């Protein structure tokens, strides 16, 4: 078969073995590497270098697609059909050792005298093998040894590319240098020893060549005469910008990469030591390089709002700004989630969590549960802080967004601003406190008690919350107050019973007593909370969109009538009620003889234990009665738990928001959205005040800096000020 027109053969030689690769215009550098990996199995990225020779240039580096294009252009201009490419290992493998088995040659020599001889008979020192110092590791920085080659070397990225190459070269060889001249046209660097004591000849100088705009090395003395005593693992030239460019690819796969991890990776993979401060700055710059600058992200937010409304016309997106055009807050609600929520139980779990961005801020969210007890995000908002004003605004947007005639039940962690906002915006909606939050507050009153009594009181508090009848609740509550003492009794008196226990709750919350669901949502978007504002909304939208699609596809395989999680619950009820005896009173009334015995009314879907009424799902007693009466269990399960309702919940889709038609000049107009007003704190760590003893009265003063009344003055003020 003949060679294609305009094709060149690359003869790649490694040691005594050569292989041919056809160089075409479409060949990429990665494809070339793949072909070499297939030929030599022991090759790996960073363990070898590629170079070729041309007339007048004995060693030209081949390290990227651009180098490959240059090589192809040179072959066309010189009409060359074959080019020799040297594949050079960065780890020295030229030493070939031979094991001499002296045990079999003579009985006079012991086996402990086994030695290694190289090809010329010189004895190899085996002592380092016992300390592990001869186990060399190929680092990612192995290719940095050829970052600076010599006079005539060209850098297409200008002074920045040359400085990066110089940093790589110095870090690999372990020496420090200083700039004798450093500007956009000329960069000259000398060894640190030469700069301080004039004892080293190493120097490199590169200049900008016009009109090409390339940086070219004009002078290079590569030999150090200062000795090996100046070798160092660290260098001031491993700047945060340089490190940020190295870790930017890792940042794409892990948005939450921490500075400590960057320090470890630099030491492990590059053999370079950097400080925590430099790693922190590198992470910040890498995140800005990958995901965009945080401040610039606000300029794109107006575009995102318009694009989101265009692709999801029935959804709700409200962006508010200050009079000075600074960002204030933003609400985002998905039409697909709103439609699906009508097939979910009318319970909303609301909470706020902090953001990890430059201006901090807070993310407010409202979530529900689908029929299979899965997390179902409904809407979210970004505000400056979690206070009454922002919660009131969030609830206003939520009411306009839902347009739902059902009476909703809200479950939260008792934030004061949230409680007031719910009462004012949703006056007919009951509010339930999170039981987990209440227990944490209760534990603070357990000072001086042993662990066994603490567990007993917490368990007693749980029983109070889950008690199905008022009589049982009052009995347990009095017992808890008596056993807990004055502090526990005082805490319980501050709680309104209708907000935390089943017995007094005025609405229907399907047995939900905890807001852990929204905590799961906050953890689910943990990585996204550190992203710039526009990317934050878009990533969360994308995550919810993928989740809805995945659950829609998975539910198509379900064969039952009710959701799988609830099916498993029926199996548990069957195992519990195997030994119970059932007596029939009428067509709908049954007595289940257990300890204690209860009555079940099928027509009213009630049980004297109260569990069926609270959960809207048959209890174990009702399960027995339904089985005895020959009833279909699925007919007595709330429709929210059915597979059909689950299908309807995920029947709609959140549409993509493509950026392909995004104007490159977005954010450059005069009416652009500005970042939020900075909350600046004075420098230094916030002071921790001593907790005053009981009965000690402190004088309240007015701070001359922030204007607040408290226990600090202007000199000790640590409150943030808005500018």
Beta strands, then each sheet from edge to edge (+ up, - down):
strand 1: 8-14
strand 2: 17-23
strand 3: 48-54
strand 4: 57-61
strand 5: 82-89
strand 6: 97-99
strand 7: 116-118
strand 8: 154-155
strand 9: 177-182
strand 10: 186-191
strand 11: 203-209
strand 12: 214-221
strand 13: 316-321
strand 14: 327-333
strand 15: 347-354
strand 16: 362-369
strand 17: 375-383
strand 18: 409-412
strand 19: 431-433
strand 20: 581-584
strand 21: 589-593
strand 22: 598-601
strand 23: 606-607
strand 24: 679-680
strand 25: 701-702
strand 26: 709-710
strand 27: 721-722
sheet 1: 2+ 1- 5- 3+ 4-
sheet 2: 6+ 7-
sheet 3: 8+ 12- 11+ 10- 9+
sheet 4: 13+ 14- 17+ 16- 15+ 18+ 19+
sheet 5: 20+ 21- 22+ 23-
sheet 6: 24+ 27-
sheet 7: 25+ 26-
end
